[in-house]
Amino acid sequence: MLEIKDLHAAVDGKEILKGLTLSIEPGQVHAIMGPNGSGKSTLSYVLAGRAGYEVTSGSILYNGRDLVAMPTEERAAQGVFLAMQYPVEIPGVTTLTFLKTALNAQRRARGEKELDAMSVLKLVRGKAATLKVTEEMLKRALNVGFSGGEKKRLEILQMALFEPKLAILDETDSGLDIDALKLVAEGVNAQRSPERAMLVITHYQRLLDYIVPDRIHVLARGRIVAEGGKELAHELEAKGYEHIVGKAA
Amino acid sequence: MSAAPETKKQVAEIGDKYKYGFVTDIEMERAPKGLNEDTVRYISAKKSEPDWMLEWRLGAFARWKEMREPNWARVHYQKIDYQNAYYYAAPKSTPKKQSLDEVDPKLLETYKKLGIPLHEQMALAGVAVDAVFDSVSVATTFKEKLNEAGVIFCPISEAIRDYPDLVKKYLGTVVPVTDNFFATLNSAVFSDGTFVYVPKGVRCPMELSTYFRINASETGQFERTLIVADEGSYVSYLEGCTAPKRDENQLHAAVVELVALADAEIKYSTVQNWYPGDEEGKGGIYNFVTKRGDCRGHRSKISWTQVETGSAITWKYPSCILRGDDTVGEFYSIAIANNYQQADTGTKMIHLGKNTRSRIISKGISAGKAQNTYRGLVSVHPKAASARNYTQCDSLLIGGKCGAHTVPYIESRNPTARIEHEATTSKIAEDQLFYCLQRGIPQDEAVSLIVNGFCREVLQQLPMEFAVEAQKLVGISLEGSVG
């Protein structure tokens, strides 16, 4: 599904990713761990297509297509979803309006029929309950005045609504207490499926206790420096990044 | 163009009935170029006006000759040559086009996005249509309903002939003939406009709109509107049209006067989308408008809502004189300036009576190389005990080459007054755009969504069916504004 080969990427002319290679198959959950500044967020933005994140060499194939050549909104319509570390606020736009606009934009791009407000509301309600996203939250302006936990739950609700093929979760655990973390993790686990690939980006092993990955990659200085199964997370937790990163260098 | 659904249906039905309407040859109806007493007499004669009206106009013209164009607004334009213009012109100064093929495709694209019916598109674009709906019939349908309620709603030229006492009593009492350069010019040469009178205790049974008076779209550059709400009455008036009109005329100087007597309420909504000029700033309408409402009776209320997206230059300050005790004035505004547009707009709230209250919510959006200025005055006079004002001015910038300016004037001469002013300036942030794009929302739609969110408090003030079109218009007028 996703094949990244020798990826180099730069921000403001400074190279952050320096030859990253990674591939994920449908149904798999991969985790990317790494110290601060290793390039984790850069990778997520490059995959999602954020302006200013420039691929300088290497390739990214997404279901056989050149992902780099696809405009940002088309990637979304074709099933690339990024749950963001810092979901943004849009004052005056109700959450439900935003969800409807986004869902219909994606459907339109895929040549599907747009849904009316009632159908969207029904769809959203069906997914919102388990994530404890209340009706009141849906009426508030997008992310405005939301707590950290509410913001992250809303991200996962969007993931459930858009049903992406490739879901990237960037530091979804940041700013969450343990109860909120469990709730979000349950939401994510409920969406694991044989057709869907997930890339979970995190600094800490804690999240991976709840979202158990098939494979873990350790990112440092713009490269994958170690790979392994879920037990790698515990090794990292016990010995620290420096131990593994240092060994690789 | 906006109208209640039932209105649209009625108009459509009438349109069907009169498949073979008329096309009037109007090229003949044009005063000679230039402005002098003869021009004023020509216009007055064309309208078959009584002598008192002609004298009024001539008086205005005499004063105007002594006046100077104001230059305090933050707008720059080439000097207007008042002698090189027509003051009474045929409705269409450009030759009629034979089919829609001759119309600028960009314009048609805009109409399509706004969902304007085809026959309206043709009328707006100045295409000669042989299926024009009979404006007389349309007017009649609504006139009957309004007659029952006793509401007078007619062209002001008609009112001058048919209701001279009412017109004499109120015309020029809110915006005096000598008020300002452009208002005085209007007083001398106004071509037509609207007159509304709502009798005591009557709640006007429908939203009044120039839409009902098809001819009103052809009244030219100098419109004059007078709305009088008698004691305890209510009226909501919608002005304008959400579709851009290609108008070759450079100067529009309208005057609107509102009078609310005791316990009356007037709600006046405008969507202005005149031709703003091209991407290089060539052409476009200079919109110099004087709008003022007088809360003359106690407990009356006047509320202005405006969505200004068009015109090369907008110079406009819809104001309220809070004369009666316990009167309320409101001003809700969205002003969008893109490319080389310049907008200098705001309001004046003049508190004269006791316990008068005013509320100002202004949302300015600048994009491209545009300059957008909020200019407002809140003035509390010595007798206006316990007057209150709340002002909120928010500016949104799109891109790095535009400007937003806020110029609030506050004068309080009563120690019991309470005046609050809040102002913010923000930019459409890159992370907001990225967030939308990542969820599949294309750039132009994302800008429209964010800007509509920014304007929400004002859009909510518009009548429902108007609001939907205004929202679309907000998006369209900012298309391509993010590089």
Interface residues (C-beta under 8 A of the other chain):
Chain A: A48 G49 R50 A51 G52 P71 T72 E73 A76 A77 F81 L82 M84 Y86 P87 V88 E89 I90 P91 G92 V93 T97 F98 T101 A102 L103 A105 Q106 A109 A141 Q158 F162
Chain B: A429 E430 D431 Q432 F434 Y435 C436 L437 Q438 R439 G440 I441 P442 Q443 E445 L449 I450 N452 G453 F454 C455 R456 E457
